[in-house]
């Protein structure tokens, strides 16, 4: 069986509770919000530019991540698998130009969140492409007949209602149902939905397609 690691943008969660990100947890609001969320039983990831400040707060059960909205490279790890984000940073100490700095920081954060969704969709499409190649290989080797109406030597994903075999039906369900759920979860910034109802189901689809293809080839070889 092939192991498929969950996209980093979604995160593989042993704890199924939604993950709350307090971005800028060292300030006044963040310092009060984190313990309140923990007392309410929430999963919390707290970020700051100086992580040692957070580690000294005594917030048992919280995750800590160093992140700086002005340093885009630090944002993806902080946002991975996050369901709810509280954006609490500002640059007022920078003086009269703080508004422009804050705008850059907010744009960096927004771009990182959008990129997380893009990465999740690309990973889902990678799984779908693997499954398409498996079925196309069955056509190429004459294991199952390619419908004459197909213009190319690959499955036509718009003709799911005409699927003649179980392996093709599974591929069409993977595309039209589970890939769409992964897309919907990413589009609506809901990584839990994208992971459990989209990507994870696609992994199962791919495994079933690979196993069914192997069985078809074995039966043909007898």
PLY file of the C-alpha trace (Angstrom):
ply
format ascii 1.0
element vertex 222
property float x
property float y
property float z
element edge 221
property int vertex1
property int vertex2
end_header
0.00 0.00 0.00
1.31 3.44 -0.94
1.48 6.01 1.85
0.28 9.51 1.00
1.23 12.31 3.36
-1.45 14.95 3.85
-0.65 18.32 2.27
1.23 20.52 4.72
-1.34 23.25 4.13
-4.06 21.00 5.55
-2.09 19.28 8.26
-2.68 15.74 9.47
-4.63 16.12 12.67
-4.62 13.50 15.41
-6.80 15.95 17.33
-9.94 16.66 15.31
-10.86 19.87 17.14
-10.64 23.05 15.03
-7.29 24.79 15.32
-7.37 28.46 16.38
-4.42 30.62 15.38
-3.71 33.68 17.51
-1.39 35.63 15.24
0.41 38.20 17.33
-0.18 36.51 20.67
2.36 38.53 22.63
0.32 41.74 22.60
-2.37 42.80 25.07
-5.34 41.26 23.24
-3.50 38.10 22.27
-2.18 37.59 25.79
-5.74 37.60 27.08
-7.29 35.69 24.20
-5.00 32.65 24.28
-5.78 31.61 27.89
-9.50 32.19 27.31
-9.47 29.89 24.28
-7.53 27.25 26.19
-9.98 27.42 29.09
-12.79 26.91 26.59
-11.14 23.69 25.39
-9.95 25.06 22.06
-6.84 23.94 20.20
-4.59 26.98 20.03
-1.49 27.91 18.09
0.08 31.17 19.28
2.59 33.10 17.22
5.01 35.93 17.80
8.27 37.17 16.32
9.97 36.19 19.59
8.72 32.73 20.49
10.56 32.72 23.82
8.13 35.36 25.08
5.23 32.98 24.47
6.97 29.98 25.99
7.30 31.87 29.24
3.58 32.58 29.55
2.64 29.22 31.06
0.01 28.43 28.42
-0.24 24.67 28.87
-1.59 22.90 25.78
-0.87 25.69 23.31
1.34 25.29 20.25
3.91 27.97 19.55
5.21 29.16 16.20
7.59 31.95 15.29
5.99 34.12 12.64
6.35 37.63 11.30
3.82 39.07 8.87
6.63 41.07 7.28
8.58 37.85 6.62
6.43 35.77 4.23
8.62 32.69 4.61
7.43 32.28 8.22
3.71 32.33 7.42
3.04 28.96 5.80
4.09 26.90 8.87
2.03 29.15 11.12
-1.08 28.81 8.94
-0.84 25.07 8.23
-4.04 23.29 9.23
-5.58 26.41 10.80
-9.39 26.65 10.90
-9.80 30.04 12.64
-7.28 32.88 12.61
-7.19 35.96 14.84
-4.96 38.56 13.20
-3.77 40.86 15.98
-0.55 42.46 14.75
0.16 46.14 14.14
3.18 48.36 13.48
2.23 51.45 15.47
5.65 51.54 17.10
7.16 52.17 13.67
5.97 55.78 13.73
3.97 57.79 11.24
4.46 55.25 8.44
2.86 52.42 10.39
-0.22 52.37 8.13
1.79 51.45 5.05
3.70 48.80 6.98
0.48 47.33 8.34
-0.92 47.14 4.81
2.08 45.14 3.62
1.84 42.80 6.60
-1.89 42.20 6.08
-1.38 41.53 2.37
1.38 39.02 3.14
-0.91 37.20 5.55
-3.79 37.12 3.05
-1.53 35.84 0.27
-0.21 33.07 2.51
-3.74 31.97 3.35
-4.69 31.93 -0.35
-1.52 30.02 -1.19
-2.47 27.40 1.39
-5.66 26.75 -0.54
-3.78 26.63 -3.85
-1.34 24.07 -2.45
-4.18 21.87 -1.19
-5.89 21.92 -4.58
-2.65 21.07 -6.38
-2.12 18.08 -4.08
-5.68 16.89 -4.70
-5.16 17.19 -8.45
-1.93 15.22 -8.16
-3.89 12.30 -6.67
-6.51 12.60 -9.42
-3.81 12.59 -12.11
-2.38 9.35 -10.68
-5.80 7.72 -10.84
-6.38 8.94 -14.40
-3.08 7.39 -15.50
-4.06 4.05 -13.93
-7.31 3.90 -15.90
-5.64 5.18 -19.07
-3.14 2.35 -18.69
-6.03 -0.14 -18.62
-7.30 1.33 -21.90
-3.84 1.24 -23.49
-3.23 -2.40 -22.57
-6.70 -3.54 -23.64
-7.72 -4.56 -20.12
-10.94 -2.57 -20.38
-12.33 -1.04 -23.58
-12.01 2.68 -24.10
-15.41 4.06 -25.15
-15.39 5.02 -28.81
-16.78 8.45 -27.97
-13.64 9.43 -26.04
-11.54 11.79 -28.15
-8.28 11.00 -26.34
-6.73 7.86 -24.79
-7.74 9.03 -21.32
-10.97 8.88 -19.32
-13.49 11.57 -20.25
-14.36 12.95 -16.83
-17.54 14.63 -18.10
-19.23 11.34 -19.01
-19.46 9.76 -15.57
-23.01 8.56 -16.25
-21.68 6.34 -19.05
-19.02 4.62 -16.92
-19.05 0.96 -17.89
-16.79 -0.51 -15.20
-16.40 -0.21 -11.45
-12.89 1.20 -11.76
-14.12 3.96 -14.09
-17.06 4.72 -11.82
-14.71 5.08 -8.88
-12.57 7.52 -10.86
-15.55 9.66 -11.80
-16.73 9.75 -8.18
-13.22 10.74 -7.12
-13.29 13.61 -9.59
-16.84 14.88 -9.26
-17.43 14.32 -5.56
-14.25 14.11 -3.51
-12.05 16.38 -5.60
-14.85 18.95 -5.54
-15.03 18.70 -1.75
-11.29 19.30 -1.51
-11.73 22.36 -3.73
-14.69 23.63 -1.72
-12.83 23.23 1.57
-9.80 25.07 0.21
-11.91 27.82 -1.36
-13.80 28.45 1.87
-10.63 28.22 4.01
-11.94 25.12 5.81
-8.95 22.75 6.00
-10.79 20.17 8.13
-13.44 19.72 5.42
-10.83 19.69 2.64
-8.77 17.08 4.48
-11.35 14.63 5.81
-14.09 14.86 3.18
-11.93 15.69 0.18
-8.26 14.73 0.19
-8.57 11.68 2.50
-11.44 10.29 0.42
-9.35 10.82 -2.71
-6.52 8.79 -1.16
-8.99 5.97 -0.55
-10.33 6.30 -4.09
-6.82 6.06 -5.54
-6.02 2.98 -3.46
-9.24 1.28 -4.58
-8.57 2.17 -8.23
-5.03 0.80 -8.05
-6.20 -2.42 -6.40
-9.08 -2.89 -8.86
-6.72 -2.30 -11.77
-4.30 -4.90 -10.41
-7.15 -7.43 -10.08
-8.31 -6.75 -13.64
-4.80 -7.32 -14.94
-4.45 -10.53 -12.95
-7.75 -11.88 -14.28
-6.69 -11.04 -17.83
-3.37 -12.89 -17.40
-5.01 -16.17 -16.34
0 1
1 2
2 3
3 4
4 5
5 6
6 7
7 8
8 9
9 10
10 11
11 12
12 13
13 14
14 15
15 16
16 17
17 18
18 19
19 20
20 21
21 22
22 23
23 24
24 25
25 26
26 27
27 28
28 29
29 30
30 31
31 32
32 33
33 34
34 35
35 36
36 37
37 38
38 39
39 40
40 41
41 42
42 43
43 44
44 45
45 46
46 47
47 48
48 49
49 50
50 51
51 52
52 53
53 54
54 55
55 56
56 57
57 58
58 59
59 60
60 61
61 62
62 63
63 64
64 65
65 66
66 67
67 68
68 69
69 70
70 71
71 72
72 73
73 74
74 75
75 76
76 77
77 78
78 79
79 80
80 81
81 82
82 83
83 84
84 85
85 86
86 87
87 88
88 89
89 90
90 91
91 92
92 93
93 94
94 95
95 96
96 97
97 98
98 99
99 100
100 101
101 102
102 103
103 104
104 105
105 106
106 107
107 108
108 109
109 110
110 111
111 112
112 113
113 114
114 115
115 116
116 117
117 118
118 119
119 120
120 121
121 122
122 123
123 124
124 125
125 126
126 127
127 128
128 129
129 130
130 131
131 132
132 133
133 134
134 135
135 136
136 137
137 138
138 139
139 140
140 141
141 142
142 143
143 144
144 145
145 146
146 147
147 148
148 149
149 150
150 151
151 152
152 153
153 154
154 155
155 156
156 157
157 158
158 159
159 160
160 161
161 162
162 163
163 164
164 165
165 166
166 167
167 168
168 169
169 170
170 171
171 172
172 173
173 174
174 175
175 176
176 177
177 178
178 179
179 180
180 181
181 182
182 183
183 184
184 185
185 186
186 187
187 188
188 189
189 190
190 191
191 192
192 193
193 194
194 195
195 196
196 197
197 198
198 199
199 200
200 201
201 202
202 203
203 204
204 205
205 206
206 207
207 208
208 209
209 210
210 211
211 212
212 213
213 214
214 215
215 216
216 217
217 218
218 219
219 220
220 221
